[in-house]
C-alpha cells in the first residue's frame, strides 16, 4: 500500500510540463534588470558594455525617504501666512477700506461718472493748488514787489514751493503707488513731477501755502477761514477726480506742515534774499 502514492507522485512529476529541462527557467525567480536592458531583444546592435546590471532595490526607497524629509519649497508669493500678526491684519484692513472709500469718492473721475457734469469745476479748483501755478504767481509777485519785507517773504515762499515739489516727487518716485483709478497723468502733472499717488502733491502744497500765508500775512478772520477751507477743498478735489486715495491726501497735509516747519527753521534773512535776487536777475538793484 505505501508504494502506490510514490508511483502516483512519479507519474505526476513525469506529466508536469514545467519540470522538463527546456522549461526549467520558468521556475526560477525573476531578477531586477535595468530598464536599458529590457529592450536588448528589440535592439540587436547594442554594445556589450551596456549589458544588464542588477538594480539596487534600496535606491528608490532612499530617494522616496529623501523626498518625504525634504518637501519642495514654494516661492514666498505662493505661500499663505496662516498666523498673520495683528499689525498685518490691521494694515490690510485699513488699506482695503481706504481703496474702497477712495473709489466711491471718485465721483468726478470721468465725464460719465455720477458727478461728471462738474468735473471741469473740480479740475479748475485743483489747478489752484498746482505747483506750476504757485511758482509762476510767486515769481510775478516778486518782480512787482518794491519792499524788502515783501521780497523776503516771497523768496522764502518760492524756496518752500521748490522744496515741496522736490520732496513730494522723490517720495512718489520711491513708493510708486498708483491711484484708485487708472489714469494717465497730464502735461502739467509731468511738469510738476506729480505722477504717482502717494503722497498727494496738491494737498501738501495747499497745506504748506495756507499755513505760510496765515503766519506771514495779516488777514481778517473770514479770509483765514476761507484760506483753510481752500486748502482742504484742493486736497479733496484730487480725491474726487480719482487721482489720489484718502490716505494720500492725509499724508500730503502732514507733509505740507512739515515743510512749513522746515522753512521756518531755515528762514532766510532779508540780506540773503537780496543776494539771491541779485544772482537770479543780473540787472536787479538791491535796496539799501
JOTA-V882439 format. One record per residue. N is the residue number from 1. SS is DSSP state (a for helix, b for strand, c for the rest). NEAR is the number of other ideal C-beta (glycine too) atoms within 10 Angstrom. D_LAST is the distance of its C-alpha to the last C-alpha in whole Angstrom. Layout:
BEGIN
n={N | N}
ss={SS | SS}
near={NEAR | NEAR}
d_last={D_LAST | D_LAST}
END
This chain:
BEGIN
n={1 | 2 | 3 | 4 | 5 | 6 | 7 | 8 | 9 | 10 | 11 | 12 | 13 | 14 | 15 | 16 | 17 | 18 | 19 | 20 | 21 | 22 | 23 | 24 | 25 | 26 | 27 | 28 | 29 | 30 | 31 | 32 | 33 | 34 | 35 | 36 | 37 | 38 | 39 | 40 | 41 | 42 | 43 | 44 | 45 | 46 | 47 | 48 | 49 | 50 | 51 | 52 | 53 | 54 | 55 | 56 | 57 | 58 | 59 | 60 | 61 | 62 | 63 | 64 | 65 | 66 | 67 | 68 | 69 | 70 | 71 | 72 | 73 | 74 | 75 | 76 | 77 | 78 | 79 | 80 | 81 | 82 | 83 | 84 | 85 | 86 | 87 | 88 | 89 | 90 | 91 | 92 | 93 | 94 | 95 | 96 | 97 | 98 | 99 | 100 | 101 | 102 | 103 | 104 | 105 | 106 | 107 | 108 | 109 | 110 | 111 | 112 | 113 | 114 | 115 | 116 | 117 | 118 | 119 | 120 | 121 | 122 | 123 | 124 | 125 | 126 | 127 | 128 | 129 | 130 | 131 | 132 | 133 | 134 | 135 | 136 | 137 | 138 | 139 | 140 | 141 | 142 | 143 | 144 | 145 | 146 | 147 | 148 | 149 | 150 | 151 | 152 | 153 | 154 | 155 | 156 | 157 | 158 | 159 | 160 | 161 | 162 | 163 | 164 | 165 | 166 | 167 | 168 | 169 | 170 | 171 | 172 | 173 | 174 | 175 | 176 | 177 | 178 | 179 | 180 | 181 | 182 | 183 | 184 | 185 | 186 | 187 | 188 | 189 | 190 | 191 | 192 | 193 | 194 | 195 | 196 | 197 | 198 | 199 | 200 | 201 | 202 | 203 | 204 | 205 | 206 | 207 | 208 | 209 | 210 | 211 | 212 | 213 | 214 | 215 | 216 | 217 | 218 | 219 | 220 | 221 | 222 | 223 | 224 | 225 | 226 | 227 | 228 | 229 | 230 | 231 | 232 | 233 | 234 | 235 | 236 | 237 | 238 | 239 | 240 | 241 | 242 | 243 | 244 | 245 | 246 | 247 | 248 | 249 | 250 | 251 | 252 | 253 | 254 | 255 | 256 | 257 | 258 | 259 | 260 | 261 | 262 | 263 | 264 | 265 | 266 | 267 | 268 | 269 | 270 | 271 | 272 | 273 | 274 | 275 | 276 | 277 | 278 | 279 | 280 | 281 | 282 | 283 | 284 | 285 | 286 | 287 | 288}
ss={c | a | a | a | a | a | a | a | a | a | a | a | a | a | a | c | a | a | a | c | a | a | a | a | a | a | a | c | c | c | c | c | b | c | a | a | a | c | c | c | c | c | c | c | c | c | c | a | a | a | c | c | c | b | c | c | a | a | a | a | a | a | a | a | a | a | a | a | a | c | c | c | c | c | c | a | a | a | c | c | c | c | c | c | c | a | a | a | a | a | a | a | a | a | a | a | a | a | a | a | a | a | a | a | a | c | c | c | c | c | c | c | c | c | c | a | a | a | a | a | a | a | a | a | a | a | a | c | c | c | a | a | a | a | a | a | a | a | a | a | a | a | a | a | c | c | c | a | a | a | a | a | a | a | a | a | a | a | a | a | a | a | a | a | a | a | a | a | a | a | a | a | a | a | a | c | c | c | c | c | c | c | c | c | c | c | a | a | a | a | a | c | c | c | c | c | c | c | c | c | a | a | a | a | a | a | a | a | a | a | a | a | a | a | a | a | c | c | c | c | a | a | a | a | a | a | a | a | a | a | a | a | a | a | a | a | a | a | a | a | c | c | c | c | c | a | a | a | a | a | a | a | a | a | a | a | a | a | a | a | a | a | a | a | a | c | c | c | c | a | a | a | a | a | a | a | a | a | a | a | c | c | c | c | c | c | c | c}
near={4 | 5 | 7 | 8 | 9 | 9 | 9 | 10 | 10 | 10 | 10 | 10 | 9 | 9 | 8 | 10 | 8 | 8 | 12 | 10 | 6 | 7 | 11 | 10 | 7 | 9 | 8 | 7 | 4 | 5 | 8 | 10 | 13 | 12 | 8 | 13 | 13 | 10 | 9 | 13 | 8 | 7 | 9 | 6 | 4 | 14 | 6 | 5 | 5 | 12 | 11 | 14 | 11 | 9 | 13 | 10 | 8 | 8 | 9 | 10 | 10 | 10 | 10 | 10 | 10 | 9 | 10 | 8 | 7 | 8 | 7 | 5 | 8 | 9 | 6 | 7 | 5 | 7 | 9 | 6 | 8 | 5 | 5 | 12 | 9 | 7 | 8 | 11 | 10 | 11 | 12 | 11 | 10 | 11 | 12 | 10 | 12 | 16 | 14 | 11 | 15 | 22 | 15 | 9 | 18 | 24 | 18 | 23 | 23 | 14 | 9 | 7 | 17 | 10 | 13 | 13 | 10 | 13 | 18 | 11 | 12 | 19 | 15 | 10 | 19 | 21 | 14 | 15 | 25 | 19 | 23 | 16 | 14 | 22 | 16 | 11 | 14 | 20 | 14 | 11 | 15 | 19 | 12 | 9 | 16 | 7 | 10 | 15 | 11 | 13 | 22 | 21 | 23 | 23 | 22 | 20 | 22 | 19 | 17 | 25 | 23 | 13 | 15 | 27 | 21 | 11 | 18 | 27 | 17 | 11 | 19 | 20 | 11 | 10 | 12 | 11 | 15 | 11 | 23 | 23 | 15 | 8 | 16 | 7 | 15 | 12 | 8 | 13 | 18 | 11 | 13 | 23 | 17 | 26 | 14 | 23 | 24 | 20 | 26 | 33 | 32 | 32 | 29 | 30 | 29 | 30 | 28 | 28 | 24 | 24 | 22 | 20 | 16 | 16 | 11 | 15 | 11 | 6 | 12 | 8 | 7 | 8 | 13 | 14 | 11 | 13 | 17 | 15 | 11 | 16 | 24 | 15 | 16 | 25 | 27 | 21 | 25 | 28 | 26 | 22 | 24 | 21 | 27 | 32 | 27 | 18 | 20 | 29 | 28 | 16 | 18 | 28 | 22 | 14 | 22 | 30 | 15 | 15 | 23 | 20 | 11 | 15 | 21 | 14 | 7 | 10 | 15 | 15 | 10 | 15 | 11 | 13 | 23 | 20 | 14 | 16 | 20 | 13 | 9 | 12 | 11 | 6 | 5 | 13 | 9 | 13 | 10 | 5}
d_last={151 | 148 | 149 | 148 | 144 | 144 | 145 | 143 | 140 | 141 | 142 | 138 | 136 | 138 | 137 | 134 | 132 | 129 | 131 | 132 | 131 | 129 | 127 | 126 | 123 | 122 | 123 | 120 | 117 | 114 | 111 | 108 | 107 | 104 | 102 | 102 | 106 | 107 | 107 | 109 | 112 | 110 | 108 | 111 | 109 | 107 | 107 | 109 | 106 | 104 | 107 | 107 | 106 | 106 | 103 | 102 | 102 | 100 | 97 | 96 | 96 | 94 | 91 | 92 | 91 | 88 | 87 | 88 | 86 | 83 | 82 | 79 | 76 | 74 | 70 | 68 | 67 | 71 | 71 | 71 | 70 | 73 | 71 | 67 | 65 | 64 | 60 | 61 | 63 | 60 | 58 | 60 | 61 | 57 | 56 | 59 | 58 | 55 | 56 | 59 | 56 | 54 | 56 | 57 | 54 | 53 | 55 | 52 | 53 | 55 | 56 | 59 | 58 | 59 | 55 | 55 | 55 | 51 | 50 | 48 | 46 | 46 | 44 | 42 | 41 | 40 | 38 | 35 | 35 | 35 | 32 | 32 | 31 | 29 | 27 | 27 | 26 | 23 | 22 | 22 | 20 | 17 | 17 | 18 | 15 | 12 | 11 | 9 | 13 | 15 | 13 | 14 | 17 | 18 | 18 | 20 | 22 | 23 | 23 | 26 | 27 | 28 | 29 | 32 | 33 | 33 | 35 | 37 | 38 | 39 | 41 | 43 | 44 | 45 | 47 | 48 | 50 | 51 | 51 | 54 | 54 | 55 | 52 | 50 | 46 | 45 | 42 | 39 | 41 | 41 | 37 | 36 | 39 | 40 | 44 | 46 | 46 | 45 | 43 | 42 | 38 | 38 | 39 | 36 | 33 | 34 | 34 | 31 | 29 | 31 | 30 | 27 | 26 | 28 | 26 | 23 | 24 | 25 | 29 | 32 | 35 | 37 | 34 | 33 | 37 | 37 | 34 | 36 | 39 | 38 | 37 | 41 | 42 | 40 | 41 | 45 | 45 | 45 | 48 | 50 | 49 | 51 | 48 | 47 | 50 | 49 | 48 | 46 | 44 | 44 | 43 | 40 | 39 | 39 | 37 | 34 | 34 | 34 | 31 | 29 | 30 | 29 | 25 | 25 | 26 | 24 | 21 | 17 | 14 | 11 | 10 | 13 | 13 | 10 | 12 | 15 | 14 | 13 | 17 | 18 | 17 | 17 | 16 | 13 | 9 | 7 | 4 | 0}
END
